[in-house]
Amino acid sequence: MFFAADRERPIDPDDIRSLTQPFTLDPPRCRHVLDGYQQIASLTGAEWEAMPWLIRSQWLQIRLRGSRKVPPEQKLAFVFDGFFQVVRWLDEQAPAFFERLRSRQL
């Protein structure tokens, strides 16, 4: 998510909202990251299938951990800002996205 994604705004390490903003995976960068990983250990079929769930888990953790860094009255708004944009993509498009990466169609 951090190395292979595009974001609407540049990342500012001093702004938690910048660090945890919604993202869109970039196919060429994903390909580079996964190719590099697979030079060490090939992903199994189950690992490819689990990729959307891994990203979902990280997305939840990033938002929940990031919420610790905003004032209490802003926590809920912080967690949900753009949250479902990423979740919808993970539900609707991520399995096919990773299958295309796996089969080298992306």
C-alpha positions as a Markdown table, in Angstrom:
| # | Residue | x | y | z |
|---|---|---|---|---|
| 1 | Met | 0.0 | 0.0 | 0.0 |
| 2 | Phe | 2.8 | 2.4 | 0.7 |
| 3 | Phe | 5.2 | 1.5 | -2.1 |
| 4 | Ala | 2.7 | 0.5 | -4.8 |
| 5 | Ala | -0.2 | 2.9 | -4.6 |
| 6 | Asp | -1.2 | 6.4 | -5.8 |
| 7 | Arg | -2.8 | 8.9 | -3.5 |
| 8 | Glu | -4.7 | 12.2 | -4.1 |
| 9 | Arg | -2.3 | 14.3 | -2.0 |
| 10 | Pro | 1.4 | 14.0 | -1.5 |
| 11 | Ile | 2.5 | 12.2 | 1.6 |
| 12 | Asp | 3.5 | 14.5 | 4.5 |
| 13 | Pro | 5.2 | 12.5 | 7.3 |
| 14 | Asp | 4.1 | 15.1 | 9.8 |
| 15 | Asp | 0.4 | 14.7 | 8.9 |
| 16 | Ile | -1.4 | 11.5 | 10.0 |
| 17 | Arg | -4.2 | 12.2 | 7.6 |
| 18 | Ser | -1.7 | 12.3 | 4.8 |
| 19 | Leu | -0.1 | 9.1 | 5.8 |
| 20 | Thr | -3.4 | 7.3 | 6.1 |
| 21 | Gln | -5.3 | 8.7 | 3.2 |
| 22 | Pro | -7.2 | 6.4 | 0.7 |
| 23 | Phe | -5.1 | 4.9 | -2.0 |
| 24 | Thr | -5.4 | 3.3 | -5.4 |
| 25 | Leu | -3.0 | 0.4 | -6.2 |
| 26 | Asp | -0.7 | 1.1 | -9.2 |
| 27 | Pro | -0.3 | -2.0 | -11.4 |
| 28 | Pro | 3.3 | -1.4 | -12.6 |
| 29 | Arg | 4.5 | -0.6 | -9.1 |
| 30 | Cys | 2.6 | -3.7 | -7.7 |
| 31 | Arg | 4.2 | -5.8 | -10.3 |
| 32 | His | 7.7 | -4.5 | -9.3 |
| 33 | Val | 7.1 | -5.1 | -5.6 |
| 34 | Leu | 5.7 | -8.6 | -6.2 |
| 35 | Asp | 8.3 | -9.6 | -8.7 |
| 36 | Gly | 11.0 | -8.6 | -6.2 |
| 37 | Tyr | 9.3 | -10.6 | -3.4 |
| 38 | Gln | 9.0 | -13.6 | -5.6 |
| 39 | Gln | 12.7 | -13.6 | -6.4 |
| 40 | Ile | 13.0 | -14.8 | -2.8 |
| 41 | Ala | 9.9 | -16.9 | -2.4 |
| 42 | Ser | 7.1 | -17.5 | -4.8 |
| 43 | Leu | 3.6 | -16.7 | -3.7 |
| 44 | Thr | 1.3 | -19.7 | -3.4 |
| 45 | Gly | -2.2 | -19.7 | -4.9 |
| 46 | Ala | -3.7 | -19.2 | -1.5 |
| 47 | Glu | -1.4 | -16.2 | -0.8 |
| 48 | Trp | -2.5 | -14.6 | -4.1 |
| 49 | Glu | -6.1 | -15.1 | -3.1 |
| 50 | Ala | -5.4 | -13.7 | 0.4 |
| 51 | Met | -3.8 | -10.5 | -1.0 |
| 52 | Pro | -7.1 | -8.5 | -0.9 |
| 53 | Trp | -7.7 | -9.6 | 2.7 |
| 54 | Leu | -4.1 | -8.7 | 3.7 |
| 55 | Ile | -4.6 | -5.2 | 2.3 |
| 56 | Arg | -8.0 | -4.9 | 4.1 |
| 57 | Ser | -6.4 | -5.9 | 7.4 |
| 58 | Gln | -3.6 | -3.3 | 6.9 |
| 59 | Trp | -6.1 | -0.7 | 5.9 |
| 60 | Leu | -8.1 | -1.3 | 9.0 |
| 61 | Gln | -5.0 | -1.2 | 11.2 |
| 62 | Ile | -3.7 | 2.0 | 9.6 |
| 63 | Arg | -7.0 | 3.8 | 10.2 |
| 64 | Leu | -7.5 | 2.5 | 13.8 |
| 65 | Arg | -3.9 | 3.2 | 14.8 |
| 66 | Gly | -3.9 | 6.6 | 13.1 |
| 67 | Ser | -7.1 | 7.5 | 15.0 |
| 68 | Arg | -5.0 | 7.5 | 18.2 |
| 69 | Lys | -3.2 | 10.6 | 16.9 |
| 70 | Val | -6.2 | 12.8 | 16.4 |
| 71 | Pro | -8.3 | 14.5 | 19.1 |
| 72 | Pro | -11.1 | 12.4 | 20.6 |
| 73 | Glu | -13.9 | 14.3 | 18.9 |
| 74 | Gln | -12.3 | 13.7 | 15.5 |
| 75 | Lys | -11.6 | 10.0 | 15.8 |
| 76 | Leu | -14.8 | 8.7 | 14.1 |
| 77 | Ala | -14.6 | 11.1 | 11.2 |
| 78 | Phe | -10.9 | 10.3 | 10.8 |
| 79 | Val | -11.5 | 6.5 | 10.6 |
| 80 | Phe | -14.4 | 6.8 | 8.1 |
| 81 | Asp | -13.0 | 9.6 | 5.8 |
| 82 | Gly | -12.6 | 7.7 | 2.5 |
| 83 | Phe | -12.7 | 4.4 | 4.3 |
| 84 | Phe | -15.4 | 2.7 | 2.3 |
| 85 | Gln | -13.9 | 3.9 | -1.0 |
| 86 | Val | -11.0 | 1.5 | -0.4 |
| 87 | Val | -13.2 | -1.2 | 1.1 |
| 88 | Arg | -15.5 | -1.1 | -2.0 |
| 89 | Trp | -12.5 | -1.5 | -4.3 |
| 90 | Leu | -11.3 | -4.4 | -2.2 |
| 91 | Asp | -14.7 | -6.1 | -2.4 |
| 92 | Glu | -15.4 | -5.4 | -6.0 |
| 93 | Gln | -12.2 | -5.2 | -7.9 |
| 94 | Ala | -9.2 | -6.5 | -5.9 |
| 95 | Pro | -9.6 | -10.3 | -6.5 |
| 96 | Ala | -9.6 | -9.7 | -10.3 |
| 97 | Phe | -6.8 | -7.2 | -10.0 |
| 98 | Phe | -4.5 | -9.6 | -8.2 |
| 99 | Glu | -5.5 | -12.5 | -10.5 |
| 100 | Arg | -4.4 | -10.3 | -13.5 |
| 101 | Leu | -1.2 | -9.5 | -11.7 |
| 102 | Arg | -0.6 | -13.2 | -11.0 |
| 103 | Ser | -1.3 | -14.1 | -14.6 |
| 104 | Arg | 0.9 | -11.2 | -15.8 |
| 105 | Gln | -2.0 | -9.5 | -17.6 |
| 106 | Leu | -1.2 | -6.3 | -15.7 |
